[in-house]
Amino acid sequence: PPLNRRGEIDRARGIRSFVVGTGGGGRLYELRSDFRRRTSNRGTWGLLQLTLRPAGYSWRFVPAAGGSYRDIGSATCSPA
């Protein structure tokens, strides 16, 4: 969800961020519990596909071969 500078959900003016570090290395690392509650990845290798438009964006997590976790969504941009 979009977050404000204090890390609280702010659907009107918050900023959505994506942390995607699932493409290499030997294993997936656990995230801190305070961060993990706001994340989607469920221990699946893959990549994030972002599509940017003038007034919004969409995302799709594409799992590596054999992975089953999926995440898709879209949102509009907040006014400046």
N, CA, C and O of each residue as an XYZ file, in Angstrom:
320
protein
N       0.827     -1.201      0.000
C       0.000      0.000      0.000
C       0.866      1.259      0.000
O       2.025      1.205      0.411
N       0.337      2.361     -0.443
C       1.079      3.622     -0.399
C       1.318      4.042      1.051
O       0.424      3.938      1.891
N       2.527      4.515      1.333
C       2.903      4.885      2.700
C       3.314      6.348      2.777
O       3.819      6.912      1.806
N       3.094      6.962      3.945
C       3.591      8.320      4.170
C       5.013      8.234      4.728
O       5.562      7.140      4.856
N       5.605      9.367      5.056
C       7.001      9.363      5.496
C       7.213      8.696      6.850
O       8.351      8.397      7.211
N       6.154      8.458      7.602
C       6.263      7.747      8.881
C       6.057      6.243      8.715
O       6.105      5.496      9.692
N       5.825      5.797      7.467
C       5.616      4.378      7.212
C       4.196      3.911      7.465
O       3.939      2.712      7.576
N       3.265      4.869      7.557
C       1.862      4.540      7.779
C       1.120      4.552      6.439
O       1.473      5.308      5.534
N       0.107      3.722      6.324
C      -0.667      3.662      5.080
C      -1.370      4.993      4.848
O      -2.042      5.518      5.736
N      -1.205      5.535      3.636
C      -1.831      6.793      3.238
C      -2.275      6.617      1.787
O      -1.517      6.896      0.858
N      -3.504      6.154      1.606
C      -3.997      5.844      0.255
C      -4.201      7.088     -0.601
O      -4.208      6.987     -1.828
N      -4.367      8.253      0.008
C      -4.605      9.478     -0.761
C      -3.319     10.096     -1.294
O      -3.282     10.517     -2.450
N      -2.252     10.164     -0.476
C      -1.046     10.873     -0.899
C       0.241     10.088     -0.663
O       1.334     10.610     -0.885
N       0.121      8.846     -0.219
C       1.306      8.049      0.073
C       2.046      7.621     -1.183
O       1.544      7.745     -2.300
N       3.242      7.120     -0.968
C       4.090      6.646     -2.062
C       4.209      5.136     -1.972
O       4.505      4.593     -0.908
N       3.981      4.465     -3.078
C       4.136      3.012     -3.126
C       5.580      2.712     -3.492
O       6.141      3.333     -4.394
N       6.164      1.780     -2.807
C       7.533      1.381     -3.128
C       7.575     -0.127     -3.333
O       6.796     -0.878     -2.746
N       8.496     -0.542     -4.171
C       8.689     -1.955     -4.463
C      10.125     -2.319     -4.125
O      11.058     -1.665     -4.593
N      10.309     -3.338     -3.329
C      11.628     -3.876     -3.043
C      11.654     -5.251     -3.693
O      10.964     -6.173     -3.259
N      12.463     -5.374     -4.743
C      12.504     -6.623     -5.494
C      13.946     -7.087     -5.550
O      14.764     -6.514     -6.270
N      14.246     -8.103     -4.806
C      15.593     -8.648     -4.782
C      15.536    -10.153     -4.893
O      16.145    -10.864     -4.094
N      14.803    -10.642     -5.884
C      14.540    -12.081     -5.974
C      15.160    -12.718     -7.203
O      14.763    -13.817     -7.589
N      16.125    -12.052     -7.829
C      16.606    -12.548     -9.107
C      17.906    -13.311     -9.102
O      18.314    -13.788    -10.162
N      18.578    -13.458     -7.995
C      19.857    -14.155     -8.050
C      20.351    -14.553     -6.683
O      19.617    -14.467     -5.698
N      21.573    -14.980     -6.620
C      22.144    -15.403     -5.343
C      21.723    -16.802     -4.975
O      20.990    -17.455     -5.717
N      22.180    -17.258     -3.841
C      21.940    -18.624     -3.437
C      20.656    -18.877     -2.680
O      20.139    -19.994     -2.700
N      20.121    -17.849     -2.001
C      18.899    -18.069     -1.234
C      18.175    -16.748     -1.024
O      18.753    -15.672     -1.180
N      16.907    -16.851     -0.669
C      16.108    -15.677     -0.342
C      16.254    -15.403      1.144
O      16.215    -16.335      1.948
N      16.421    -14.139      1.525
C      16.590    -13.761      2.919
C      15.274    -13.279      3.498
O      14.457    -12.686      2.793
N      15.070    -13.530      4.772
C      13.896    -13.021      5.472
C      14.030    -11.516      5.660
O      15.128    -11.010      5.891
N      12.918    -10.806      5.563
C      12.896     -9.371      5.831
C      12.558     -9.144      7.292
O      11.960    -10.006      7.937
N      12.937     -7.993      7.815
C      12.556     -7.647      9.185
C      11.042     -7.716      9.315
O      10.324     -7.428      8.358
N      10.558     -8.088     10.471
C       9.120     -8.270     10.664
C       8.333     -6.992     10.418
O       7.221     -7.067      9.896
N       8.866     -5.807     10.775
C       8.124     -4.566     10.562
C       7.993     -4.240      9.076
O       7.053     -3.554      8.674
N       8.921     -4.724      8.266
C       8.846     -4.496      6.825
C       8.055     -5.613      6.142
O       7.311     -5.357      5.195
N       8.212     -6.826      6.610
C       7.587     -7.985      5.972
C       6.069     -7.873      5.962
O       5.433     -8.370      5.033
N       5.469     -7.237      6.961
C       4.008     -7.162      7.003
C       3.440     -6.361      5.841
O       2.244     -6.450      5.563
N       4.276     -5.579      5.153
C       3.804     -4.767      4.031
C       4.295     -5.298      2.693
O       4.204     -4.589      1.691
N       4.806     -6.504      2.644
C       5.363     -7.025      1.406
C       4.533     -8.162      0.854
O       3.707     -8.745      1.556
N       4.760     -8.471     -0.408
C       3.971     -9.486     -1.086
C       4.729    -10.780     -1.334
O       4.130    -11.855     -1.287
N       6.018    -10.707     -1.594
C       6.766    -11.886     -2.007
C       6.689    -12.961     -0.942
O       6.863    -12.694      0.247
N       6.429    -14.162     -1.380
C       6.298    -15.289     -0.465
C       7.431    -16.292     -0.669
O       7.190    -17.498     -0.701
N       8.655    -15.806     -0.806
C       9.791    -16.703     -0.958
C       9.867    -17.348     -2.331
O      10.240    -18.515     -2.452
N       9.518    -16.600     -3.356
C       9.522    -17.109     -4.727
C      10.498    -16.299     -5.564
O      10.469    -15.069     -5.533
N      11.356    -16.973     -6.307
C      12.241    -16.294     -7.254
C      11.410    -15.723     -8.394
O      10.380    -16.290     -8.757
N      11.849    -14.606     -8.959
C      11.132    -14.036    -10.090
C      11.560    -12.605    -10.352
O      12.640    -12.179     -9.942
N      10.700    -11.869    -11.041
C      10.990    -10.473    -11.352
C       9.713     -9.662    -11.301
O       8.609    -10.205    -11.322
N       9.882     -8.346    -11.232
C       8.750     -7.437    -11.201
C       8.658     -6.717    -12.540
O       9.623     -6.095    -12.983
N       7.523     -6.800    -13.169
C       7.269     -6.084    -14.420
C       6.434     -4.856    -14.084
O       5.323     -4.980    -13.568
N       6.967     -3.665    -14.378
C       6.254     -2.411    -14.156
C       5.854     -1.797    -15.486
O       6.654     -1.768    -16.421
N       4.639     -1.314    -15.579
C       4.178     -0.585    -16.750
C       3.786      0.806    -16.273
O       2.873      0.966    -15.464
N       4.492      1.806    -16.787
C       4.256      3.190    -16.365
C       3.448      3.932    -17.416
O       3.715      3.818    -18.612
N       2.453      4.698    -16.959
C       1.613      5.502    -17.831
C       1.611      6.937    -17.299
O       2.032      7.155    -16.163
N       1.156      7.910    -18.068
C       1.173      9.301    -17.608
C       0.426      9.523    -16.288
O       0.859     10.334    -15.470
N      -0.671      8.828    -16.070
C      -1.467      9.070    -14.864
C      -1.517      7.873    -13.922
O      -2.299      7.874    -12.970
N      -0.700      6.853    -14.168
C      -0.757      5.691    -13.293
C       0.283      4.647    -13.660
O       1.192      4.903    -14.449
N       0.136      3.475    -13.078
C       1.097      2.393    -13.288
C       0.425      1.058    -12.947
O      -0.609      1.019    -12.281
N       1.026     -0.010    -13.410
C       0.586     -1.345    -13.030
C       1.823     -2.199    -12.787
O       2.905     -1.898    -13.291
N       1.656     -3.256    -12.017
C       2.764     -4.146    -11.715
C       2.301     -5.589    -11.813
O       1.115     -5.899    -11.698
N       3.271     -6.456    -12.030
C       3.010     -7.889    -12.094
C       4.276     -8.611    -11.668
O       5.341     -8.394    -12.246
N       4.167     -9.470    -10.658
C       5.289    -10.298    -10.263
C       5.262    -11.537    -11.150
O       4.255    -12.241    -11.211
N       6.370    -11.801    -11.838
C       6.484    -12.939    -12.742
C       7.400    -13.957    -12.074
O       8.604    -13.720    -11.979
N       6.858    -15.093    -11.604
C       7.704    -16.067    -10.927
C       8.604    -16.809    -11.907
O       8.265    -16.982    -13.078
N       9.762    -17.246    -11.405
C      10.658    -18.087    -12.209
C       9.964    -19.419    -12.464
O       8.983    -19.756    -11.801
N      10.478    -20.168    -13.425
C       9.908    -21.475    -13.773
C       9.726    -22.312    -12.512
O      10.648    -22.447    -11.707
N       8.548    -22.864    -12.351
C       8.234    -23.691    -11.200
C       7.640    -22.930    -10.035
O       7.104    -23.543     -9.113
N       7.721    -21.588    -10.051
C       7.156    -20.776     -8.974
C       5.666    -20.599     -9.161
O       5.175    -20.555    -10.289
N       4.951    -20.499     -8.064
C       3.499    -20.388     -8.165
C       2.948    -19.061     -7.647
O       1.791    -18.735     -7.913
N       3.750    -18.289     -6.913
C       3.231    -17.047     -6.351
C       3.004    -16.012     -7.443
O       3.842    -15.853     -8.330
N       1.873    -15.304     -7.387
C       1.549    -14.260     -8.336
C       1.094    -13.024     -7.576
O       0.484    -13.133     -6.513
N       1.387    -11.855     -8.117
C       0.907    -10.595     -7.548
C       0.734     -9.618     -8.701
O       1.676     -9.385     -9.458
N      -0.445     -9.049     -8.845
C      -0.689     -8.049     -9.889
C      -1.498     -6.910     -9.282
O      -2.205     -7.098     -8.292
N      -1.390     -5.742     -9.874
C      -2.179     -4.617     -9.419
C      -1.941     -3.389    -10.258
O      -1.091     -3.384    -11.148
N      -2.689     -2.355     -9.974
C      -2.519     -1.078    -10.672
C      -2.999      0.036     -9.756
O      -3.743     -0.201     -8.805
N      -2.568      1.237    -10.052
C      -2.951      2.396     -9.256
C      -2.784      3.658    -10.094
O      -2.090      3.660    -11.111
N      -3.426      4.717     -9.651
C      -3.252      6.010    -10.290
C      -2.230      6.814     -9.489
O      -1.981      6.518     -8.320
N      -1.655      7.804    -10.101
C      -0.671      8.648     -9.430
C      -1.389      9.721     -8.609
O      -2.446     10.213     -9.006
N      -0.811     10.076     -7.471
C      -1.343     11.153     -6.646
C      -1.026     12.479     -7.301
O       0.006     12.599     -7.961
N      -1.882     13.484     -7.143
C      -1.559     14.792     -7.690
C      -0.356     15.383     -6.964
O      -0.111     15.072     -5.798
N       0.389     16.234     -7.656
C       1.578     16.849     -7.059
C       1.223     17.800     -5.945
O       2.111     18.400     -5.339
